[in-house]
Amino acid sequence: MNKYQRAIQKITYLGFFLVAAFAVKSFQDAVPDQIYVKIGEEVSYDFNVPVSVVLKDDSAEVFESLTAISAAPGESCPSYIVTCRLFGLFPVKDVEVMLVQPESVYASGMPIGIYAKTNGVLIIGTGVVPDETGIERKPAENLVRSGDYIVSVNGEEVSEKEELADKIDEYGGKKEVLGILRNDEYIEVSLNPVKSSGGSYMLGIWVRDDLAGVGTLTYYRDDRTYGALGHAVSDGDTGTLMNMSEGSVYHTNIIGIRKGEKGSPGELSGVIEYSSERRIGSITENTPLGIHGVLDGNLDNLEPGISYEICYKQDIKTGPAYIISSVSGETKQYEITIESLDYSGVEENKGILFRVTDEELLALTGGIVQGMSGSPIVQDGKLIGAVTHVFVSDASMGYGIFIEKMLGD
């Protein structure tokens, strides 16, 4: 082999490895980190990419023992790991295989009113306090942040904004120590109240101690546990996940729809009657992947759902699917097209990208509007996910969360 041939060979090898490296990187997002497989079913590793699958060495013992293991519906067995390889040589990704019993839940789609109290008093911003002489003071500037929760004043607990105002005024002009939860960490901050022109003492902070809004019930089980929204209940001003002390969901009537337009997301308007007769259930968790709780209220207000078997992400296909929603006043299925699936897990509640194609829904809402978060998504007679976000630039486009993310949270 002469020098020229050797150079060509090196270039060929280099090109092969560069192409392989690029392919490995590209396929990583196309292969899920974790898949759920029903006990007794053959495992399919068809990820629509040219990879082969081998059992990881340290999973062999677990794999052999799985045939003797059973699990209750929705519960998982010990998992095992397989490695996906490109051309049988280059590792692309390790995939955790979870075996579960088949599970069915009742898909809802009914609108719900949400009311929650904060765990502490939420700071949404700081402001100016004109003192007795008219000079503008900023006693809290650079000391507290939007998203902080005040839980105490000089060691005394506070849970409502009225309590906070009373404590600040009670201590007068003395330095006050606020106990604050910041990103789940407790800290203490010292501030000097300002006596305002009205005679009361103030810290120059804007606060909130509750939140109300409209969303959609996604599913409920026979044991009356439920999931809704597909994303967290967040404060509209700070954008932070709301730290709840208590919360409830209520029956609500949709009285108006502002259609979504390019650059302006639409919105559902509802009337929420905060009474025991209208209360459907409690909120026990507020998580990044939805709210969860128990339907322990007046279930005469619960619109019956239809039972659907759960379909896991690796079995979802691009193409036709449906949204279940009651935006029109009655529960209906509206046609959508699933455009793509994202297994990367970078944004867990944006795994499903879809477009609304149903002419009736487009005429009614323009597509997806605020308040439809949590609307169930079904495909081939199985529940696959829930609506979570709308494109501000195009109301007909939206994101959804894989249903196992909501169920498993």
Secondary structure as UniProt FT lines:
FT   HELIX           3..28
FT   TURN            29..30
FT   STRAND          34..38
FT   TURN            39..40
FT   STRAND          51..55
FT   HELIX           57..59
FT   HELIX           60..65
FT   HELIX           66..68
FT   STRAND          80..86
FT   TURN            87..89
FT   STRAND          90..101
FT   STRAND          104..107
FT   STRAND          111..126
FT   STRAND          129..131
FT   TURN            132..133
FT   STRAND          136..137
FT   TURN            139..143
FT   TURN            146..147
FT   STRAND          149..153
FT   TURN            154..155
FT   STRAND          156..157
FT   HELIX           161..171
FT   TURN            172..173
FT   STRAND          176..182
FT   TURN            183..184
FT   STRAND          185..191
FT   STRAND          194..196
FT   TURN            197..198
FT   STRAND          201..202
FT   STRAND          205..220
FT   TURN            222..223
FT   STRAND          225..228
FT   TURN            236..238
FT   STRAND          244..258
FT   TURN            262..263
FT   STRAND          267..272
FT   TURN            276..278
FT   STRAND          279..287
FT   TURN            288..289
FT   STRAND          290..294
FT   HELIX           299..301
FT   STRAND          306..310
FT   HELIX           313..315
FT   STRAND          319..325
FT   TURN            327..328
FT   STRAND          332..341
FT   TURN            348..349
FT   STRAND          352..356
FT   HELIX           359..365
FT   TURN            373..374
FT   STRAND          376..379
FT   TURN            380..381
FT   STRAND          382..391
FT   TURN            392..393
FT   STRAND          394..402
FT   HELIX           403..408
//
